[in-house]
Amino acid sequence: MISVIKQRALQILWPAFLMAGVLEMMLFAVVDPGDLQWFGGAPIGWPRQAIYTVTFLIFWGVMSISGALTALLARSDADLNSVDPF
């Protein structure tokens, strides 16, 4: 049972990881991280590496949630109503 859970997690997390990297490259090709501001106010003031890291983790989280919801919605009603949840 654990291997099925690991397999599903990797099926969701790996493509999300790749797409988060692509999305971050596309974003920072257009936006300079040094110019970012808190909702139009003061500059963020973080090092570039911190901005890249936090942005990547946010993108990866959003992509992972999207993939998990897609995997959940793709399951049939027989799978969802079975005794074994995985």
A tleap script that builds the chain and sets N, CA, C and O, in Angstrom:
source leaprc.protein.ff14SB
mol = sequence {
  NMET ILE SER VAL ILE LYS GLN ARG ALA LEU
  GLN ILE LEU TRP PRO ALA PHE LEU MET ALA
  GLY VAL LEU GLU MET MET LEU PHE ALA VAL
  VAL ASP PRO GLY ASP LEU GLN TRP PHE GLY
  GLY ALA PRO ILE GLY TRP PRO ARG GLN ALA
  ILE TYR THR VAL THR PHE LEU ILE PHE TRP
  GLY VAL MET SER ILE SER GLY ALA LEU THR
  ALA LEU LEU ALA ARG SER ASP ALA ASP LEU
  ASN SER VAL ASP PRO CPHE
}
set mol.1.N position { 0.817 -1.190 0.000 }
set mol.1.CA position { 0.000 0.000 0.000 }
set mol.1.C position { 0.866 1.262 0.000 }
set mol.1.O position { 0.512 2.252 -0.640 }
set mol.2.N position { 1.977 1.236 0.698 }
set mol.2.CA position { 2.847 2.410 0.750 }
set mol.2.C position { 3.407 2.713 -0.632 }
set mol.2.O position { 3.543 3.882 -0.993 }
set mol.3.N position { 3.732 1.696 -1.407 }
set mol.3.CA position { 4.303 1.952 -2.724 }
set mol.3.C position { 3.294 2.636 -3.645 }
set mol.3.O position { 3.683 3.431 -4.501 }
set mol.4.N position { 2.008 2.338 -3.482 }
set mol.4.CA position { 0.985 2.994 -4.290 }
set mol.4.C position { 0.894 4.465 -3.909 }
set mol.4.O position { 0.750 5.326 -4.777 }
set mol.5.N position { 0.978 4.752 -2.624 }
set mol.5.CA position { 0.934 6.136 -2.162 }
set mol.5.C position { 2.157 6.898 -2.685 }
set mol.5.O position { 2.027 8.027 -3.159 }
set mol.6.N position { 3.333 6.288 -2.601 }
set mol.6.CA position { 4.544 6.925 -3.114 }
set mol.6.C position { 4.456 7.160 -4.614 }
set mol.6.O position { 4.864 8.208 -5.115 }
set mol.7.N position { 3.921 6.175 -5.323 }
set mol.7.CA position { 3.799 6.309 -6.770 }
set mol.7.C position { 2.852 7.456 -7.129 }
set mol.7.O position { 3.160 8.258 -8.010 }
set mol.8.N position { 1.709 7.539 -6.457 }
set mol.8.CA position { 0.772 8.638 -6.729 }
set mol.8.C position { 1.388 9.982 -6.377 }
set mol.8.O position { 1.220 10.955 -7.112 }
set mol.9.N position { 2.105 10.043 -5.249 }
set mol.9.CA position { 2.741 11.304 -4.846 }
set mol.9.C position { 3.761 11.740 -5.892 }
set mol.9.O position { 3.823 12.918 -6.243 }
set mol.10.N position { 4.559 10.801 -6.391 }
set mol.10.CA position { 5.552 11.144 -7.407 }
set mol.10.C position { 4.895 11.522 -8.734 }
set mol.10.O position { 5.400 12.379 -9.459 }
set mol.11.N position { 3.767 10.882 -9.050 }
set mol.11.CA position { 3.058 11.239 -10.271 }
set mol.11.C position { 2.506 12.660 -10.199 }
set mol.11.O position { 2.306 13.300 -11.232 }
set mol.12.N position { 2.264 13.150 -9.005 }
set mol.12.CA position { 1.767 14.511 -8.835 }
set mol.12.C position { 2.919 15.496 -8.657 }
set mol.12.O position { 2.922 16.558 -9.279 }
set mol.13.N position { 3.895 15.158 -7.818 }
set mol.13.CA position { 4.941 16.112 -7.444 }
set mol.13.C position { 5.990 16.342 -8.534 }
set mol.13.O position { 6.477 17.462 -8.688 }
set mol.14.N position { 6.344 15.303 -9.289 }
set mol.14.CA position { 7.394 15.476 -10.285 }
set mol.14.C position { 6.975 16.407 -11.420 }
set mol.14.O position { 7.724 17.334 -11.731 }
set mol.15.N position { 5.822 16.212 -12.052 }
set mol.15.CA position { 5.431 17.184 -13.084 }
set mol.15.C position { 5.219 18.588 -12.507 }
set mol.15.O position { 5.497 19.582 -13.177 }
set mol.16.N position { 4.730 18.668 -11.271 }
set mol.16.CA position { 4.553 19.980 -10.636 }
set mol.16.C position { 5.904 20.656 -10.429 }
set mol.16.O position { 6.022 21.869 -10.603 }
set mol.17.N position { 6.914 19.889 -10.063 }
set mol.17.CA position { 8.269 20.417 -9.894 }
set mol.17.C position { 8.797 20.987 -11.200 }
set mol.17.O position { 9.341 22.091 -11.230 }
set mol.18.N position { 8.635 20.230 -12.276 }
set mol.18.CA position { 9.125 20.681 -13.575 }
set mol.18.C position { 8.391 21.935 -14.049 }
set mol.18.O position { 9.014 22.872 -14.547 }
set mol.19.N position { 7.079 21.948 -13.893 }
set mol.19.CA position { 6.309 23.100 -14.355 }
set mol.19.C position { 6.540 24.325 -13.476 }
set mol.19.O position { 6.479 25.451 -13.970 }
set mol.20.N position { 6.802 24.131 -12.183 }
set mol.20.CA position { 7.130 25.266 -11.320 }
set mol.20.C position { 8.449 25.897 -11.766 }
set mol.20.O position { 8.592 27.119 -11.744 }
set mol.21.N position { 9.400 25.074 -12.167 }
set mol.21.CA position { 10.662 25.598 -12.679 }
set mol.21.C position { 10.468 26.383 -13.966 }
set mol.21.O position { 11.054 27.451 -14.140 }
set mol.22.N position { 9.645 25.856 -14.868 }
set mol.22.CA position { 9.364 26.560 -16.121 }
set mol.22.C position { 8.641 27.872 -15.842 }
set mol.22.O position { 8.987 28.905 -16.415 }
set mol.23.N position { 7.645 27.836 -14.970 }
set mol.23.CA position { 6.892 29.048 -14.644 }
set mol.23.C position { 7.782 30.105 -14.000 }
set mol.23.O position { 7.651 31.294 -14.290 }
set mol.24.N position { 8.685 29.669 -13.128 }
set mol.24.CA position { 9.599 30.630 -12.501 }
set mol.24.C position { 10.548 31.246 -13.524 }
set mol.24.O position { 10.819 32.445 -13.474 }
set mol.25.N position { 11.051 30.440 -14.444 }
set mol.25.CA position { 11.923 30.990 -15.487 }
set mol.25.C position { 11.180 31.999 -16.346 }
set mol.25.O position { 11.731 33.038 -16.708 }
set mol.26.N position { 9.941 31.699 -16.670 }
set mol.26.CA position { 9.157 32.620 -17.476 }
set mol.26.C position { 8.872 33.909 -16.715 }
set mol.26.O position { 8.928 34.992 -17.296 }
set mol.27.N position { 8.568 33.806 -15.436 }
set mol.27.CA position { 8.275 34.997 -14.641 }
set mol.27.C position { 9.496 35.886 -14.505 }
set mol.27.O position { 9.417 37.090 -14.749 }
set mol.28.N position { 10.629 35.306 -14.116 }
set mol.28.CA position { 11.811 36.121 -13.861 }
set mol.28.C position { 12.579 36.476 -15.130 }
set mol.28.O position { 13.590 37.175 -15.060 }
set mol.29.N position { 12.123 36.012 -16.273 }
set mol.29.CA position { 12.647 36.531 -17.533 }
set mol.29.C position { 12.049 37.906 -17.820 }
set mol.29.O position { 12.608 38.696 -18.582 }
set mol.30.N position { 10.903 38.177 -17.196 }
set mol.30.CA position { 10.207 39.440 -17.421 }
set mol.30.C position { 10.335 40.383 -16.232 }
set mol.30.O position { 10.442 41.596 -16.413 }
set mol.31.N position { 10.324 39.836 -15.014 }
set mol.31.CA position { 10.305 40.634 -13.787 }
set mol.31.C position { 11.658 40.529 -13.087 }
set mol.31.O position { 12.206 39.436 -12.943 }
set mol.32.N position { 12.187 41.656 -12.657 }
set mol.32.CA position { 13.424 41.669 -11.880 }
set mol.32.C position { 13.067 41.472 -10.407 }
set mol.32.O position { 12.284 42.253 -9.867 }
set mol.33.N position { 13.620 40.446 -9.734 }
set mol.33.CA position { 13.273 40.206 -8.331 }
set mol.33.C position { 13.649 41.368 -7.414 }
set mol.33.O position { 13.054 41.517 -6.347 }
set mol.34.N position { 14.607 42.181 -7.796 }
set mol.34.CA position { 14.976 43.327 -6.977 }
set mol.34.C position { 13.949 44.441 -6.996 }
set mol.34.O position { 13.960 45.307 -6.121 }
set mol.35.N position { 13.056 44.432 -7.984 }
set mol.35.CA position { 12.036 45.468 -8.108 }
set mol.35.C position { 10.713 45.101 -7.446 }
set mol.35.O position { 9.776 45.899 -7.478 }
set mol.36.N position { 10.612 43.917 -6.847 }
set mol.36.CA position { 9.348 43.497 -6.241 }
set mol.36.C position { 9.039 44.319 -5.000 }
set mol.36.O position { 9.939 44.702 -4.252 }
set mol.37.N position { 7.754 44.584 -4.791 }
set mol.37.CA position { 7.304 45.374 -3.647 }
set mol.37.C position { 6.155 44.651 -2.963 }
set mol.37.O position { 5.472 43.825 -3.570 }
set mol.38.N position { 5.951 44.974 -1.689 }
set mol.38.CA position { 4.833 44.414 -0.927 }
set mol.38.C position { 3.556 45.148 -1.312 }
set mol.38.O position { 3.313 46.244 -0.809 }
set mol.39.N position { 2.750 44.590 -2.172 }
set mol.39.CA position { 1.454 45.139 -2.583 }
set mol.39.C position { 1.551 46.612 -2.948 }
set mol.39.O position { 0.693 47.407 -2.563 }
set mol.40.N position { 2.586 46.977 -3.686 }
set mol.40.CA position { 2.757 48.332 -4.160 }
set mol.40.C position { 3.405 49.277 -3.163 }
set mol.40.O position { 3.578 50.459 -3.460 }
set mol.41.N position { 3.766 48.782 -1.990 }
set mol.41.CA position { 4.365 49.632 -0.964 }
set mol.41.C position { 5.876 49.566 -0.967 }
set mol.41.O position { 6.529 49.825 -1.978 }
set mol.42.N position { 6.416 49.213 0.184 }
set mol.42.CA position { 7.874 49.154 0.361 }
set mol.42.C position { 8.469 47.972 -0.407 }
set mol.42.O position { 7.802 46.955 -0.596 }
set mol.43.N position { 9.721 48.107 -0.848 }
set mol.43.CA position { 10.390 46.975 -1.503 }
set mol.43.C position { 10.529 45.788 -0.547 }
set mol.43.O position { 10.605 45.958 0.670 }
set mol.44.N position { 10.559 44.603 -1.114 }
set mol.44.CA position { 10.651 43.395 -0.285 }
set mol.44.C position { 11.957 43.377 0.493 }
set mol.44.O position { 11.949 43.082 1.688 }
set mol.45.N position { 13.064 43.681 -0.142 }
set mol.45.CA position { 14.341 43.765 0.556 }
set mol.45.C position { 14.994 42.428 0.864 }
set mol.45.O position { 15.911 42.369 1.683 }
set mol.46.N position { 14.545 41.359 0.229 }
set mol.46.CA position { 15.161 40.052 0.421 }
set mol.46.C position { 16.263 39.867 -0.607 }
set mol.46.O position { 16.248 40.516 -1.653 }
set mol.47.N position { 17.222 38.989 -0.326 }
set mol.47.CA position { 18.212 38.647 -1.363 }
set mol.47.C position { 17.525 37.940 -2.544 }
set mol.47.O position { 16.480 37.310 -2.384 }
set mol.48.N position { 18.126 38.057 -3.709 }
set mol.48.CA position { 17.544 37.435 -4.907 }
set mol.48.C position { 17.324 35.938 -4.727 }
set mol.48.O position { 16.302 35.400 -5.154 }
set mol.49.N position { 18.278 35.271 -4.098 }
set mol.49.CA position { 18.169 33.821 -3.901 }
set mol.49.C position { 16.947 33.470 -3.063 }
set mol.49.O position { 16.277 32.476 -3.341 }
set mol.50.N position { 16.647 34.266 -2.047 }
set mol.50.CA position { 15.475 34.023 -1.207 }
set mol.50.C position { 14.189 34.221 -2.004 }
set mol.50.O position { 13.240 33.451 -1.860 }
set mol.51.N position { 14.159 35.241 -2.835 }
set mol.51.CA position { 12.971 35.483 -3.661 }
set mol.51.C position { 12.769 34.343 -4.648 }
set mol.51.O position { 11.648 33.870 -4.831 }
set mol.52.N position { 13.843 33.903 -5.282 }
set mol.52.CA position { 13.737 32.767 -6.204 }
set mol.52.C position { 13.226 31.520 -5.480 }
set mol.52.O position { 12.361 30.811 -5.996 }
set mol.53.N position { 13.758 31.255 -4.291 }
set mol.53.CA position { 13.389 30.048 -3.557 }
set mol.53.C position { 11.933 30.085 -3.115 }
set mol.53.O position { 11.195 29.122 -3.326 }
set mol.54.N position { 11.520 31.178 -2.511 }
set mol.54.CA position { 10.145 31.280 -2.019 }
set mol.54.C position { 9.158 31.233 -3.182 }
set mol.54.O position { 8.116 30.585 -3.090 }
set mol.55.N position { 9.480 31.908 -4.256 }
set mol.55.CA position { 8.610 31.887 -5.428 }
set mol.55.C position { 8.489 30.487 -6.000 }
set mol.55.O position { 7.395 30.043 -6.347 }
set mol.56.N position { 9.621 29.790 -6.098 }
set mol.56.CA position { 9.576 28.414 -6.610 }
set mol.56.C position { 8.717 27.530 -5.716 }
set mol.56.O position { 7.913 26.746 -6.221 }
set mol.57.N position { 8.869 27.639 -4.402 }
set mol.57.CA position { 8.082 26.799 -3.497 }
set mol.57.C position { 6.585 27.118 -3.576 }
set mol.57.O position { 5.751 26.218 -3.480 }
set mol.58.N position { 6.251 28.391 -3.751 }
set mol.58.CA position { 4.837 28.753 -3.923 }
set mol.58.C position { 4.299 28.153 -5.218 }
set mol.58.O position { 3.224 27.555 -5.225 }
set mol.59.N position { 5.039 28.310 -6.312 }
set mol.59.CA position { 4.603 27.741 -7.582 }
set mol.59.C position { 4.474 26.225 -7.496 }
set mol.59.O position { 3.511 25.651 -8.005 }
set mol.60.N position { 5.445 25.573 -6.849 }
set mol.60.CA position { 5.408 24.116 -6.719 }
set mol.60.C position { 4.205 23.686 -5.892 }
set mol.60.O position { 3.548 22.700 -6.227 }
set mol.61.N position { 3.910 24.396 -4.834 }
set mol.61.CA position { 2.745 24.067 -4.017 }
set mol.61.C position { 1.441 24.210 -4.782 }
set mol.61.O position { 0.571 23.343 -4.699 }
set mol.62.N position { 1.302 25.293 -5.523 }
set mol.62.CA position { 0.077 25.511 -6.296 }
set mol.62.C position { -0.067 24.454 -7.389 }
set mol.62.O position { -1.159 23.928 -7.605 }
set mol.63.N position { 1.022 24.146 -8.073 }
set mol.63.CA position { 0.979 23.116 -9.110 }
set mol.63.C position { 0.675 21.735 -8.516 }
set mol.63.O position { -0.036 20.941 -9.133 }
set mol.64.N position { 1.206 21.447 -7.330 }
set mol.64.CA position { 0.953 20.163 -6.676 }
set mol.64.C position { -0.506 20.035 -6.269 }
set mol.64.O position { -1.113 18.977 -6.432 }
set mol.65.N position { -1.065 21.110 -5.741 }
set mol.65.CA position { -2.486 21.082 -5.372 }
set mol.65.C position { -3.349 20.886 -6.616 }
set mol.65.O position { -4.329 20.141 -6.584 }
set mol.66.N position { -2.990 21.546 -7.697 }
set mol.66.CA position { -3.725 21.376 -8.947 }
set mol.66.C position { -3.659 19.930 -9.438 }
set mol.66.O position { -4.672 19.355 -9.837 }
set mol.67.N position { -2.459 19.349 -9.405 }
set mol.67.CA position { -2.310 17.958 -9.828 }
set mol.67.C position { -3.045 16.992 -8.923 }
set mol.67.O position { -3.623 16.016 -9.401 }
set mol.68.N position { -3.034 17.248 -7.614 }
set mol.68.CA position { -3.734 16.374 -6.678 }
set mol.68.C position { -5.247 16.448 -6.887 }
set mol.68.O position { -5.933 15.427 -6.838 }
set mol.69.N position { -5.762 17.643 -7.119 }
set mol.69.CA position { -7.195 17.775 -7.388 }
set mol.69.C position { -7.578 17.085 -8.697 }
set mol.69.O position { -8.638 16.466 -8.793 }
set mol.70.N position { -6.710 17.197 -9.702 }
set mol.70.CA position { -6.975 16.509 -10.966 }
set mol.70.C position { -6.974 14.998 -10.760 }
set mol.70.O position { -7.844 14.305 -11.288 }
set mol.71.N position { -6.009 14.477 -9.998 }
set mol.71.CA position { -5.957 13.037 -9.726 }
set mol.71.C position { -7.181 12.583 -8.941 }
set mol.71.O position { -7.715 11.501 -9.185 }
set mol.72.N position { -7.622 13.409 -8.001 }
set mol.72.CA position { -8.814 13.058 -7.218 }
set mol.72.C position { -10.063 13.053 -8.095 }
set mol.72.O position { -10.882 12.139 -8.000 }
set mol.73.N position { -10.211 14.053 -8.935 }
set mol.73.CA position { -11.390 14.127 -9.786 }
set mol.73.C position { -11.382 13.107 -10.912 }
set mol.73.O position { -12.437 12.815 -11.475 }
set mol.74.N position { -10.237 12.560 -11.255 }
set mol.74.CA position { -10.143 11.562 -12.313 }
set mol.74.C position { -10.531 10.164 -11.827 }
set mol.74.O position { -10.740 9.261 -12.637 }
set mol.75.N position { -10.626 9.987 -10.523 }
set mol.75.CA position { -10.987 8.665 -9.994 }
set mol.75.C position { -12.465 8.393 -10.233 }
set mol.75.O position { -13.287 9.309 -10.211 }
set mol.76.N position { -12.787 7.143 -10.459 }
set mol.76.CA position { -14.182 6.773 -10.692 }
set mol.76.C position { -14.932 6.659 -9.365 }
set mol.76.O position { -14.323 6.599 -8.297 }
set mol.77.N position { -16.250 6.630 -9.449 }
set mol.77.CA position { -17.032 6.526 -8.226 }
set mol.77.C position { -16.830 5.169 -7.547 }
set mol.77.O position { -16.924 5.073 -6.323 }
set mol.78.N position { -16.557 4.128 -8.321 }
set mol.78.CA position { -16.281 2.815 -7.731 }
set mol.78.C position { -14.986 2.847 -6.913 }
set mol.78.O position { -14.901 2.232 -5.850 }
set mol.79.N position { -13.982 3.567 -7.417 }
set mol.79.CA position { -12.728 3.691 -6.674 }
set mol.79.C position { -12.937 4.470 -5.380 }
set mol.79.O position { -12.386 4.113 -4.338 }
set mol.80.N position { -13.722 5.516 -5.447 }
set mol.80.CA position { -13.935 6.350 -4.257 }
set mol.80.C position { -14.770 5.654 -3.202 }
set mol.80.O position { -14.598 5.912 -2.011 }
set mol.81.N position { -15.686 4.762 -3.623 }
set mol.81.CA position { -16.570 4.075 -2.677 }
set mol.81.C position { -16.025 2.743 -2.201 }
set mol.81.O position { -16.671 2.069 -1.399 }
set mol.82.N position { -14.851 2.346 -2.674 }
set mol.82.CA position { -14.285 1.054 -2.255 }
set mol.82.C position { -13.740 1.171 -0.831 }
set mol.82.O position { -13.520 2.269 -0.321 }
set mol.83.N position { -13.530 0.017 -0.208 }
set mol.83.CA position { -13.034 -0.017 1.168 }
set mol.83.C position { -11.578 0.444 1.218 }
set mol.83.O position { -11.200 1.170 2.138 }
set mol.84.N position { -10.759 0.041 0.254 }
set mol.84.CA position { -9.362 0.435 0.194 }
set mol.84.C position { -9.247 1.819 -0.413 }
set mol.84.O position { -9.551 1.983 -1.595 }
set mol.85.N position { -8.815 2.839 0.354 }
set mol.85.CA position { -8.802 4.201 -0.190 }
set mol.85.C position { -7.717 4.444 -1.227 }
set mol.85.O position { -7.765 5.460 -1.921 }
set mol.86.N position { -6.736 3.547 -1.360 }
set mol.86.CA position { -5.655 3.750 -2.313 }
set mol.86.C position { -5.693 2.643 -3.309 }
set mol.86.O position { -4.866 2.603 -4.220 }
savepdb mol mol.pdb
quit
